[in-house]
Every structure is written in structure tokens, then in C-alpha cells.
């Protein structure tokens, strides 16, 4: 059920994170890497089709850069999604492990621009404090390697 509702939310986000955020009276917040943010989901936040609250966070990055996004809460089961600069959902995570309801996305970015993080509660009407961390690694560049054929 959550995946279907999230898919509907992500379809709405494709039209632009700022546009969907403005529909519920808020704006996506832009921050820089590395970042550690304390925030809270409240009943005043945006709500997806399944009535789960979410916040939108944006950051700028370059193609080939590796990022890790962590979401932790003791108040609710977290759910993360990542939207690329063209509005396409590229990653999601519910539980970091079988023993944790925290969420993590680790990914090498495929394009440069403004990326959007959807910080969501897995279940409807769950609110409370959470921590969001963004770590950015080095940019990975593809290198072409010459291979010689024949004898040495």
C-alpha cells in the first residue's frame, strides 16, 4: 500500500517539487552537503495520498558524485525517496536493515542539478521529530582505458 501511495506522490512531484510543496502551503528547503538537520513531521506538513506526512529537501550536486542520505526517528517508521533534477524518482528506502526502521539511500548521481529528498513517514498520520543527514563523496569520473591486443 505504501509503495502505491508513494508512487502517486512521486508522480505529483514529477511536475516539480516546488509546485507540489506550494499546493500544501510550504516550500522545498534547500541545503548544502554535508548537512545534519533536525526536523519534525507535523500535521501541518504535506500529506501524500495515503495520509502520511512528508517534507521536501533539495540539494545541488554533480553527475558522478556519491551521496548517502540517512533518516532517523524514534517517533515513527521513516521512508526516504530521491528525485533527480528532471523529476524522475530514482531511489527509495523503507528500512535500513531488518532490525532498524531508519532509512538510507546511497547512490552515485547520474546527472548534475538540484535533487529532491522526500522525507516521509511510512504510515498514515504518524508525526514527530526526525534527523536527516546528507553526506557527499567525491565525484567519480568515467575513464576510458586503452587495451592493447596482441603479444607483449
Buried (B, 14 or more C-beta within 10 A) or exposed (E): EBEEBBBEBBEBBBEBBBEBBEEEEBEBBEBEBEBEBEBBBEEEBBBBBBEBBBBBBBBBBEBBBBBBBBBBBEEBBBBBBBBBBEBEBBBBBBBBEEEEBBBBBEBEBEBBEBBBBBBBBBBBEBBEBBBBBBBBEEBEEEEEEEEEEEEE
